[in-house]
Each structure stands twice: as C-alpha cells, then as structure tokens.
Amino acid sequence: MIALSDLKIEFLKKYSPDDIFRQLSALDIFCVGSDGWSENSFRSETEKDNGIVIYISSENSVIALISGYYAVGEGDITSVAVHPYHRRKGLAQRLIAEFESRLPELTESIFLEVRESNEAAIALYKKCGFEPLSVRKNFYVKPQENAVVMRKNCTKEDDV
C-alpha cells in the first residue's frame, strides 16, 4: 500500500521527459480506452500557454492525471484518469483542486464531459461541485455513447 505522503503531484511542462508523456498516454488509454490521449496530445496541451497537465506519481510511475485548458473566463477539463489500483483514495479530487488552483482568478466556470454510464465519475464530479448541464449525443466513439456535460460555477456569491 502506498502512503499518500509518498505521492508527488507534478505540473507537466513542455520540456518534461519523454517518458512522462508515454506514461500519461498509457494510463489515459488504459483507463478510458481508445478515446485516450496520445503522447503528442499531452505534449501539445503542455505547449499551449493556457494548457494544464498535472499528474501524480509514485515510485517514478504515473498513477493519476488531469489535463485541460482555460480561455475567456472558462476552464475545460479534457481528461481525468486514475489507475484502478489507486482509485477511491481521493487522488482525482486532489487533481481537480490543483487544476482549479491553476486557473486565472476571473474564471467563471469549469466544464467537462463524462460518459453517461460512468456513474462513479459523475458522483465524484458532483462531490467536487459540478452539476449536469446537458447531454452530447454519441460523443464517445468506442463504444459509442453519450456524454454528460457538467459545469462548476467558480463565481463567488458576493461577486454576483
């Protein structure tokens, strides 16, 4: 069993080692299937000024990740993956909180899509303050499935 104190949260940079990009892609594909990102997709995200890729490692192995970007007052989470052995330990929540902390101060909302059948992820996102907004028909390819679009409002009550 890995102690939480042994885990490292890292912010990926475009000059990060190639092995990290390979590990991110392998984990993403392992967790989400053919819709998972390639090494080049993660590299491209880190090369953007507004891209965010964060991962958690243990003993030099990537065990969890989150990626996304921000633009015009909105954040968008594009992928969240946690190795099945390390699920239900709060890693995804930690990554979402870290992602939020890296968004510009005036970010109003954060969006994400999740497979309609992924009840565990939907419950996690609700726990993190996301609410279902709409459904995108046939968003996922293999297998074909709808996506639930979820949004978290980042505007503070006294800012409204």
N, C-alpha and C positions, 0 to 999 in steps of 0.2 A: 504494500500500500504506500502510495506517495503522499508525503506530508505537504500541505498547502505551502508551507514555508520553503519547500524545495522547488517550487514553480517560479518561472521567470516570465513576466509579461514584457514583451518587446514590441516596439513600434518599427515596422519594416521600412527600410529606406531603399532607394533605387540601387544603391551600391552594396546592399546586403549580399552575403554569399549565395552563389547559385544553388547550393544545397538546400537553403531555406525555401527558395521558390519551388524546388522539386518537392519538398516535404509538404508545403502548403497545398500544391496541386494534388498530390497523392491523397492527403487527408480529405480534401474537398470532394474529390471523385469517390473515395471510399464511402463518405457519409451521404452524399446526395446523388450519386450515380453519374450518368452521362452528362447531366446538366452542370456538373462540377467544373470549376475553372482550370485552365491550363497554367503552366508556369508563366507563359507570356502574358496571360490575362492579369495575373497578380503583379508581374513586373510593370505592365502598363499602368495599373492602378497606382503603383508607388511613384511612377514618373510624373503623374499629374500633380500640379500644385495643390489641388483640392482633394486628392486621394488619401484614403486612410486604410492601412492594413496593419492589424495588430494580431499577435499570436502569443500563445502560452506554450512554453517548452518545459520539459523535464528530462534531465539526463541527455541533453542535446537532441531531443526528438520533439517535433511539433505535435501537441496533443489537442490544441483548440485554436480557432482563428475567427476573426471577423474582418470583413472588408466593406468599404463603402466610400462615399464621397459627399461633398456638400457644395451647394450652389444656390444663389439667390434666396437666402433665408431658409433653405431646406437641407436636411441631411437624408441620405438614402443608404440603407444597409443592403448590400448586394449579396453577401454570403455570411453565414454563421455555421461553423462545423465544430463538433466536439467528438473526439474518438469515443466510441461506445463504452470502452472500459472506464472512461473518466467522466461520464455523464452523471447528472444528479449530484454534483459536488459544488455547484454554484459558479462553474467556470464561464458559462455563457453569460450569466448575469454580470460577472466581473468584466467581461469583454464589452458588453453593451454599455456599462457605466464608463469604461475607459474610452470607448468610441464617443459617447456623448461629451465627455470632458474635453475632447479634442476639436469639437465643433466650434465655430465662431460664436461669440456671445449673443449675437442677434438672431440665432437660428430659431425659427418659429415652430417647425415640425420636423419629425423624422418619419420616413416611410420605409416599408419593407414588404416583400411578398413571401408567402409561405404556402406550401402545398396544402390544399384543402383537407387532405387526410391526415396531416401531421398534427394530431391533437396535442401531443406533448409540447411541440414548439409553439403552437398557438397559445397554450396555457402559460408557457414561460413568457412569451411576449406580453400577454395580458398582465402578468405579475410585474413586468417591467414598465407598465403604464401605456402599452399600445392598445388601441381599440380597432376592431374590424371596421373597414371603411367601404370596401366594395369587393367584387369578385372579377378576376380576369379569366375569361373562358379560354380553356386549352392553352394556358400559359406555358406549362411544362410539356416536354416532348416525350421522354422515355421514363416511365409510362406517361401517356397523355393525361393531363389533369389540370383542373382549375387552380388558380392561385387566389388566396385571400390577401387583399391589400390591407395592410394595417398602418395606423398612424399614431404617433405620440405627439401630443401638443407640448411644446417646450416653453410657451409663453407663460410667465408668472401671472397669477391672478391680479396682482396690483399693477401689472404693466398694461392691462386691458383697459 
